[in-house]
């Protein structure tokens, strides 16, 4: 009986080892098929915000941006908040391909709308719209302050 139990334990260890090897191998294969892109924040060309906000109301914010190349694909709004400041940009996926395959685009700006809710606790919101970088590589923002009415 003791020999049978030792064989079962040995078989279980062998099976566990095989499962571990297959699991590690499959993870490596998944990494090989991972998307070949990175995220980039694109500048906002123009924006439309309300003159003021009413508490707890939802508002449409409209922004426009230009798609620089055919390798840049819209991936939503970049959004960051700190106190009463809200920073926005356009988040894009940029596919890593041979640069010869990415066509430079010179098309009309693309319009995107998103919802913004005015929440309690603020007298105003300072919206900072990303406009790109200066010659030294510093981020440039256009700011607009929107008061909150109660």
N, CA and C atoms as a LAMMPS dump frame, in Angstrom:
ITEM: TIMESTEP
0
ITEM: NUMBER OF ATOMS
450
ITEM: BOX BOUNDS ff ff ff
-5.0000000000000000e+02 5.0000000000000000e+02
-5.0000000000000000e+02 5.0000000000000000e+02
-5.0000000000000000e+02 5.0000000000000000e+02
ITEM: ATOMS id mol type element x y z
1 1 1 N 0.81 -1.183 0
2 1 2 C 0 0 0
3 1 3 C 0.864 1.262 0
4 2 1 N 1.988 1.194 0.759
5 2 2 C 2.884 2.331 0.853
6 2 3 C 3.527 2.626 -0.514
7 3 1 N 3.861 1.592 -1.289
8 3 2 C 4.455 1.781 -2.619
9 3 3 C 3.458 2.455 -3.559
10 4 1 N 2.216 2.07 -3.456
11 4 2 C 1.188 2.664 -4.325
12 4 3 C 1.017 4.138 -3.987
13 5 1 N 0.993 4.472 -2.7
14 5 2 C 0.842 5.866 -2.288
15 5 3 C 2.033 6.69 -2.778
16 6 1 N 3.264 6.151 -2.688
17 6 2 C 4.456 6.856 -3.166
18 6 3 C 4.395 7.07 -4.678
19 7 1 N 3.888 6.083 -5.414
20 7 2 C 3.757 6.234 -6.872
21 7 3 C 2.728 7.304 -7.201
22 8 1 N 1.618 7.354 -6.463
23 8 2 C 0.586 8.366 -6.694
24 8 3 C 1.154 9.757 -6.419
25 9 1 N 1.902 9.894 -5.308
26 9 2 C 2.514 11.188 -4.984
27 9 3 C 3.503 11.593 -6.068
28 10 1 N 4.311 10.639 -6.544
29 10 2 C 5.269 10.915 -7.614
30 10 3 C 4.539 11.32 -8.89
31 11 1 N 3.445 10.65 -9.222
32 11 2 C 2.666 10.975 -10.419
33 11 3 C 2.048 12.37 -10.288
34 12 1 N 1.561 12.711 -9.094
35 12 2 C 0.984 14.035 -8.883
36 12 3 C 2.041 15.113 -9.075
37 13 1 N 3.245 14.881 -8.566
38 13 2 C 4.335 15.852 -8.729
39 13 3 C 4.697 16.01 -10.198
40 14 1 N 4.728 14.88 -10.917
41 14 2 C 5.042 14.915 -12.346
42 14 3 C 3.964 15.679 -13.108
43 15 1 N 2.7 15.437 -12.781
44 15 2 C 1.597 16.135 -13.444
45 15 3 C 1.653 17.637 -13.144
46 16 1 N 1.942 17.994 -11.904
47 16 2 C 2.053 19.4 -11.531
48 16 3 C 3.183 20.069 -12.301
49 17 1 N 4.294 19.379 -12.435
50 17 2 C 5.417 19.909 -13.198
51 17 3 C 5.032 20.108 -14.659
52 18 1 N 4.35 19.15 -15.258
53 18 2 C 3.919 19.271 -16.656
54 18 3 C 2.93 20.419 -16.837
55 19 1 N 1.989 20.554 -15.915
56 19 2 C 1.032 21.656 -15.993
57 19 3 C 1.769 22.99 -15.904
58 20 1 N 2.733 23.099 -15.006
59 20 2 C 3.5 24.336 -14.866
60 20 3 C 4.264 24.667 -16.148
61 21 1 N 4.886 23.65 -16.75
62 21 2 C 5.634 23.868 -17.997
63 21 3 C 4.698 24.332 -19.107
64 22 1 N 3.539 23.69 -19.254
65 22 2 C 2.583 24.094 -20.283
66 22 3 C 2.032 25.493 -20.025
67 23 1 N 1.784 25.82 -18.763
68 23 2 C 1.265 27.145 -18.426
69 23 3 C 2.29 28.228 -18.765
70 24 1 N 3.539 28.006 -18.419
71 24 2 C 4.579 28.989 -18.735
72 24 3 C 4.773 29.116 -20.233
73 25 1 N 4.704 28.027 -20.933
74 25 2 C 4.853 28.048 -22.387
75 25 3 C 3.702 28.808 -23.033
76 26 1 N 2.489 28.603 -22.559
77 26 2 C 1.348 29.302 -23.146
78 26 3 C 1.418 30.795 -22.861
79 27 1 N 1.944 31.199 -21.704
80 27 2 C 2.094 32.624 -21.407
81 27 3 C 3.079 33.268 -22.369
82 28 1 N 4.133 32.581 -22.686
83 28 2 C 5.114 33.1 -23.631
84 28 3 C 4.469 33.291 -24.998
85 29 1 N 3.644 32.372 -25.405
86 29 2 C 2.976 32.491 -26.698
87 29 3 C 2.005 33.661 -26.696
88 30 1 N 1.326 33.923 -25.573
89 30 2 C 0.421 35.052 -25.501
90 30 3 C 1.181 36.363 -25.647
91 31 1 N 2.361 36.466 -25.027
92 31 2 C 3.161 37.681 -25.141
93 31 3 C 3.589 37.932 -26.58
94 32 1 N 3.864 36.851 -27.325
95 32 2 C 4.267 37.001 -28.715
96 32 3 C 3.139 37.58 -29.561
97 33 1 N 1.891 37.347 -29.152
98 33 2 C 0.741 37.833 -29.903
99 33 3 C 0.171 39.128 -29.326
100 34 1 N 0.878 39.748 -28.387
101 34 2 C 0.394 40.975 -27.754
102 34 3 C 0.297 42.084 -28.803
103 35 1 N -0.647 43.018 -28.596
104 35 2 C -0.775 44.13 -29.547
105 35 3 C 0.531 44.896 -29.655
106 36 1 N 0.806 45.36 -30.82
107 36 2 C 2.051 46.06 -31.091
108 36 3 C 1.75 47.557 -31.23
109 37 1 N 1.392 48.196 -30.094
110 37 2 C 1.081 49.614 -30.111
111 37 3 C 1.488 50.26 -28.786
112 38 1 N 1.486 51.58 -28.784
113 38 2 C 1.69 52.341 -27.557
114 38 3 C 0.651 53.454 -27.537
115 39 1 N 0.452 54.064 -26.366
116 39 2 C -0.524 55.143 -26.228
117 39 3 C 0.167 56.499 -26.329
118 40 1 N -0.523 57.429 -26.947
119 40 2 C -0.004 58.787 -27.105
120 40 3 C -1.152 59.762 -26.879
121 41 1 N -0.872 60.889 -26.227
122 41 2 C -1.882 61.923 -26.046
123 41 3 C -1.711 62.953 -27.159
124 42 1 N -2.801 63.169 -27.909
125 42 2 C -2.786 64.117 -29.023
126 42 3 C -3.35 65.462 -28.574
127 43 1 N -2.9 66.545 -29.189
128 43 2 C -3.41 67.87 -28.831
129 43 3 C -4.874 68.051 -29.23
130 44 1 N -5.551 68.88 -28.472
131 44 2 C -6.92 69.286 -28.789
132 44 3 C -6.836 70.581 -29.583
133 45 1 N -7.434 70.574 -30.763
134 45 2 C -7.409 71.754 -31.637
135 45 3 C -8.347 72.842 -31.12
136 46 1 N -9.573 72.451 -30.776
137 46 2 C -10.56 73.414 -30.276
138 46 3 C -11.512 72.705 -29.322
139 47 1 N -12.277 73.507 -28.581
140 47 2 C -13.206 72.932 -27.613
141 47 3 C -14.392 73.863 -27.424
142 48 1 N -15.496 73.275 -26.934
143 48 2 C -16.691 74.041 -26.599
144 48 3 C -17.144 73.578 -25.223
145 49 1 N -17.211 74.54 -24.28
146 49 2 C -17.69 74.259 -22.929
147 49 3 C -18.794 75.262 -22.603
148 50 1 N -19.684 74.918 -21.676
149 50 2 C -20.736 75.863 -21.284
150 50 3 C -20.169 77.101 -20.589
151 51 1 N -20.965 78.158 -20.53
152 51 2 C -20.578 79.386 -19.831
153 51 3 C -20.538 79.172 -18.324
154 52 1 N -21.427 78.283 -17.825
155 52 2 C -21.47 77.964 -16.399
156 52 3 C -22.085 76.582 -16.229
157 53 1 N -21.928 76.022 -15.031
158 53 2 C -22.476 74.707 -14.707
159 53 3 C -23.507 74.835 -13.594
160 54 1 N -24.553 74.03 -13.663
161 54 2 C -25.487 73.855 -12.557
162 54 3 C -25.085 72.586 -11.823
163 55 1 N -25.179 72.636 -10.503
164 55 2 C -24.776 71.502 -9.671
165 55 3 C -25.528 70.224 -10.057
166 56 1 N -24.789 69.11 -10.138
167 56 2 C -25.287 67.757 -10.429
168 56 3 C -25.812 67.573 -11.851
169 57 1 N -25.676 68.556 -12.696
170 57 2 C -26.141 68.429 -14.083
171 57 3 C -25.036 67.817 -14.95
172 58 1 N -25.444 67.207 -16.054
173 58 2 C -24.512 66.652 -17.036
174 58 3 C -24.421 67.595 -18.224
175 59 1 N -23.225 67.708 -18.77
176 59 2 C -22.99 68.594 -19.902
177 59 3 C -22.18 67.876 -20.975
178 60 1 N -22.475 68.203 -22.235
179 60 2 C -21.658 67.725 -23.34
180 60 3 C -20.491 68.681 -23.521
181 61 1 N -19.296 68.138 -23.546
182 61 2 C -18.087 68.903 -23.871
183 61 3 C -17.652 68.427 -25.255
184 62 1 N -17.439 69.351 -26.156
185 62 2 C -17.041 69.019 -27.52
186 62 3 C -15.593 69.435 -27.735
187 63 1 N -14.791 68.523 -28.279
188 63 2 C -13.401 68.832 -28.62
189 63 3 C -13.14 68.363 -30.047
190 64 1 N -12.177 68.993 -30.684
191 64 2 C -11.733 68.546 -32.007
192 64 3 C -10.234 68.299 -31.957
193 65 1 N -9.791 67.377 -32.802
194 65 2 C -8.37 67.041 -32.885
195 65 3 C -8.067 66.589 -34.305
196 66 1 N -6.78 66.538 -34.618
197 66 2 C -6.345 66.024 -35.921
198 66 3 C -5.629 64.702 -35.726
199 67 1 N -5.945 63.763 -36.598
200 67 2 C -5.271 62.465 -36.603
201 67 3 C -3.998 62.634 -37.428
202 68 1 N -2.81 62.562 -36.78
203 68 2 C -1.572 62.874 -37.507
204 68 3 C -1.183 61.859 -38.579
205 69 1 N -1.386 60.559 -38.301
206 69 2 C -1.036 59.532 -39.283
207 69 3 C -2.113 58.449 -39.289
208 70 1 N -2.038 57.595 -40.278
209 70 2 C -2.981 56.469 -40.36
210 70 3 C -2.7 55.427 -39.281
211 71 1 N -1.582 55.521 -38.592
212 71 2 C -1.252 54.599 -37.497
213 71 3 C -1.803 55.06 -36.155
214 72 1 N -2.347 56.275 -36.092
215 72 2 C -2.961 56.811 -34.876
216 72 3 C -4.453 56.506 -34.915
217 73 1 N -4.923 55.756 -33.904
218 73 2 C -6.329 55.387 -33.819
219 73 3 C -6.898 55.945 -32.512
220 74 1 N -8.023 56.642 -32.608
221 74 2 C -8.686 57.231 -31.435
222 74 3 C -8.961 56.158 -30.386
223 75 1 N -8.616 56.468 -29.11
224 75 2 C -8.813 55.504 -28.028
225 75 3 C -9.467 56.162 -26.806
226 76 1 N -10.165 57.278 -27.009
227 76 2 C -10.881 57.912 -25.912
228 76 3 C -10.266 59.234 -25.489
229 77 1 N -10.821 59.748 -24.411
230 77 2 C -10.376 61.031 -23.864
231 77 3 C -9.393 60.768 -22.732
232 78 1 N -8.233 61.406 -22.805
233 78 2 C -7.302 61.396 -21.674
234 78 3 C -7.875 62.371 -20.66
235 79 1 N -7.994 61.93 -19.395
236 79 2 C -8.639 62.742 -18.366
237 79 3 C -7.866 62.607 -17.066
238 80 1 N -7.585 63.746 -16.457
239 80 2 C -6.889 63.758 -15.178
240 80 3 C -7.536 64.843 -14.318
241 81 1 N -7.743 64.541 -13.019
242 81 2 C -8.324 65.563 -12.153
243 81 3 C -7.454 65.783 -10.928
244 82 1 N -7.441 67.045 -10.491
245 82 2 C -6.696 67.438 -9.298
246 82 3 C -7.418 68.647 -8.716
247 83 1 N -8.107 68.449 -7.587
248 83 2 C -8.886 69.54 -7.012
249 83 3 C -9.953 69.971 -7.99
250 84 1 N -10.006 71.285 -8.286
251 84 2 C -11.005 71.772 -9.239
252 84 3 C -10.48 71.802 -10.68
253 85 1 N -9.255 71.308 -10.9
254 85 2 C -8.686 71.28 -12.252
255 85 3 C -9.01 69.962 -12.951
256 86 1 N -9.337 70.065 -14.23
257 86 2 C -9.584 68.898 -15.072
258 86 3 C -8.752 69.068 -16.335
259 87 1 N -7.878 68.086 -16.583
260 87 2 C -6.985 68.131 -17.745
261 87 3 C -7.476 67.132 -18.783
262 88 1 N -7.544 67.575 -20.031
263 88 2 C -8.055 66.741 -21.115
264 88 3 C -7.072 66.707 -22.283
265 89 1 N -7.066 65.586 -22.961
266 89 2 C -6.34 65.406 -24.216
267 89 3 C -7.013 64.282 -24.969
268 90 1 N -6.534 64.001 -26.137
269 90 2 C -7.062 62.884 -26.938
270 90 3 C -6.091 61.724 -26.806
271 91 1 N -6.587 60.591 -26.334
272 91 2 C -5.742 59.398 -26.216
273 91 3 C -5.842 58.605 -27.516
274 92 1 N -4.696 58.244 -28.064
275 92 2 C -4.647 57.478 -29.311
276 92 3 C -3.73 56.277 -29.149
277 93 1 N -4.113 55.193 -29.805
278 93 2 C -3.215 54.054 -29.939
279 93 3 C -2.385 54.303 -31.19
280 94 1 N -1.081 54.106 -31.075
281 94 2 C -0.189 54.268 -32.22
282 94 3 C 0.422 52.899 -32.485
283 95 1 N 0.116 52.347 -33.639
284 95 2 C 0.59 51.019 -33.956
285 95 3 C 2.032 51.072 -34.443
286 96 1 N 2.857 50.179 -33.87
287 96 2 C 4.276 50.1 -34.216
288 96 3 C 4.424 49.332 -35.525
289 97 1 N 4.539 50.059 -36.582
290 97 2 C 4.753 49.439 -37.888
291 97 3 C 5.898 50.168 -38.562
292 98 1 N 6.284 49.661 -39.689
293 98 2 C 7.295 50.349 -40.487
294 98 3 C 6.752 51.733 -40.825
295 99 1 N 7.516 52.798 -40.559
296 99 2 C 7.011 54.156 -40.76
297 99 3 C 6.573 54.404 -42.2
298 100 1 N 7.079 53.627 -43.145
299 100 2 C 6.661 53.783 -44.534
300 100 3 C 5.199 53.387 -44.711
301 101 1 N 4.66 52.584 -43.792
302 101 2 C 3.271 52.146 -43.892
303 101 3 C 2.301 53.124 -43.235
304 102 1 N 2.815 54.096 -42.497
305 102 2 C 1.966 55.087 -41.834
306 102 3 C 1.894 56.325 -42.723
307 103 1 N 0.709 56.577 -43.239
308 103 2 C 0.525 57.745 -44.087
309 103 3 C 0.272 58.972 -43.227
310 104 1 N 0.939 60.075 -43.54
311 104 2 C 0.663 61.332 -42.867
312 104 3 C -0.675 61.839 -43.367
313 105 1 N -1.532 62.228 -42.438
314 105 2 C -2.875 62.674 -42.799
315 105 3 C -2.983 64.183 -42.648
316 106 1 N -3.636 64.809 -43.59
317 106 2 C -3.89 66.248 -43.53
318 106 3 C -5.378 66.451 -43.774
319 107 1 N -6.181 65.876 -42.881
320 107 2 C -7.626 65.929 -43.028
321 107 3 C -8.216 66.953 -42.071
322 108 1 N -9.483 67.211 -42.22
323 108 2 C -10.192 68.134 -41.329
324 108 3 C -10.188 67.574 -39.91
325 109 1 N -10.246 68.456 -38.925
326 109 2 C -10.292 67.98 -37.536
327 109 3 C -11.503 67.079 -37.289
328 110 1 N -11.323 66.159 -36.358
329 110 2 C -12.364 65.21 -35.981
330 110 3 C -13.009 65.713 -34.694
331 111 1 N -14.343 65.687 -34.646
332 111 2 C -15.072 66.172 -33.475
333 111 3 C -15.47 64.996 -32.58
334 112 1 N -15.267 65.177 -31.274
335 112 2 C -15.612 64.161 -30.281
336 112 3 C -16.36 64.859 -29.15
337 113 1 N -17.422 64.208 -28.65
338 113 2 C -18.164 64.736 -27.504
339 113 3 C -18.064 63.754 -26.352
340 114 1 N -18.033 64.296 -25.133
341 114 2 C -18.089 63.451 -23.951
342 114 3 C -18.911 64.162 -22.883
343 115 1 N -19.425 63.377 -21.94
344 115 2 C -20.264 63.901 -20.865
345 115 3 C -19.396 64.305 -19.672
346 116 1 N -19.77 65.421 -19.07
347 116 2 C -19.114 65.892 -17.855
348 116 3 C -20.203 66.19 -16.83
349 117 1 N -20.029 65.685 -15.594
350 117 2 C -20.982 65.963 -14.535
351 117 3 C -20.374 66.932 -13.541
352 118 1 N -21.125 67.968 -13.246
353 118 2 C -20.734 68.951 -12.235
354 118 3 C -21.121 68.378 -10.875
355 119 1 N -20.132 68.094 -10.041
356 119 2 C -20.378 67.471 -8.737
357 119 3 C -20.238 68.494 -7.605
358 120 1 N -20.868 68.236 -6.468
359 120 2 C -20.793 69.171 -5.341
360 120 3 C -19.366 69.366 -4.834
361 121 1 N -19.13 70.539 -4.256
362 121 2 C -17.848 70.788 -3.611
363 121 3 C -16.964 71.787 -4.325
364 122 1 N -17.376 72.261 -5.503
365 122 2 C -16.536 73.187 -6.25
366 122 3 C -17.315 74.45 -6.613
367 123 1 N -16.66 75.583 -6.526
368 123 2 C -17.249 76.861 -6.938
369 123 3 C -17.013 77.109 -8.431
370 124 1 N -15.989 76.419 -8.948
371 124 2 C -15.609 76.577 -10.363
372 124 3 C -14.837 75.331 -10.796
373 125 1 N -14.707 75.162 -12.077
374 125 2 C -13.825 74.141 -12.641
375 125 3 C -12.827 74.845 -13.561
376 126 1 N -11.583 74.432 -13.486
377 126 2 C -10.554 74.94 -14.395
378 126 3 C -10.251 73.803 -15.368
379 127 1 N -10.674 73.987 -16.613
380 127 2 C -10.406 72.994 -17.648
381 127 3 C -9.092 73.345 -18.322
382 128 1 N -8.213 72.343 -18.426
383 128 2 C -6.928 72.513 -19.099
384 128 3 C -6.921 71.573 -20.306
385 129 1 N -6.92 72.147 -21.491
386 129 2 C -6.927 71.367 -22.725
387 129 3 C -5.512 71.301 -23.292
388 130 1 N -5.032 70.072 -23.484
389 130 2 C -3.669 69.851 -23.982
390 130 3 C -3.551 70.37 -25.41
391 131 1 N -2.53 71.205 -25.645
392 131 2 C -2.321 71.813 -26.962
393 131 3 C -1.03 71.359 -27.636
394 132 1 N -0.239 70.509 -26.975
395 132 2 C 1.016 70.037 -27.554
396 132 3 C 2.195 70.389 -26.659
397 133 1 N 3.366 70.471 -27.281
398 133 2 C 4.597 70.785 -26.542
399 133 3 C 5.287 71.984 -27.166
400 134 1 N 6.01 72.738 -26.313
401 134 2 C 6.807 73.847 -26.823
402 134 3 C 8.16 73.321 -27.31
403 135 1 N 9.044 74.213 -27.73
404 135 2 C 10.344 73.823 -28.284
405 135 3 C 11.217 73.084 -27.271
406 136 1 N 10.996 73.323 -25.978
407 136 2 C 11.785 72.654 -24.942
408 136 3 C 11.148 71.341 -24.471
409 137 1 N 10.019 70.97 -25.063
410 137 2 C 9.36 69.723 -24.683
411 137 3 C 8.408 69.848 -23.51
412 138 1 N 8.088 71.092 -23.109
413 138 2 C 7.133 71.304 -22.022
414 138 3 C 5.706 71.281 -22.561
415 139 1 N 4.802 70.672 -21.797
416 139 2 C 3.406 70.613 -22.202
417 139 3 C 2.779 71.996 -22.203
418 140 1 N 1.937 72.255 -23.21
419 140 2 C 1.212 73.518 -23.33
420 140 3 C -0.273 73.209 -23.15
421 141 1 N -0.96 74.035 -22.355
422 141 2 C -2.387 73.87 -22.118
423 141 3 C -3.106 75.183 -22.35
424 142 1 N -4.327 75.087 -22.851
425 142 2 C -5.208 76.244 -22.895
426 142 3 C -6.205 76.054 -21.761
427 143 1 N -6.312 77.06 -20.895
428 143 2 C -7.169 76.954 -19.723
429 143 3 C -8.418 77.791 -19.881
430 144 1 N -9.513 77.275 -19.337
431 144 2 C -10.757 78.022 -19.269
432 144 3 C -11.416 77.703 -17.925
433 145 1 N -11.89 78.746 -17.262
434 145 2 C -12.55 78.568 -15.966
435 145 3 C -14.055 78.671 -16.173
436 146 1 N -14.785 77.68 -15.644
437 146 2 C -16.235 77.641 -15.757
438 146 3 C -16.811 77.696 -14.341
439 147 1 N -17.585 78.748 -14.021
440 147 2 C -18.159 78.854 -12.679
441 147 3 C -19.316 77.869 -12.48
442 148 1 N -19.554 77.515 -11.212
443 148 2 C -20.656 76.636 -10.844
444 148 3 C -21.725 77.471 -10.156
445 149 1 N -22.974 77.327 -10.612
446 149 2 C -24.078 78.041 -9.985
447 149 3 C -24.872 77.066 -9.108
448 150 1 N -25.329 77.563 -7.986
449 150 2 C -26.086 76.728 -7.036
450 150 3 C -27.527 77.12 -7.011
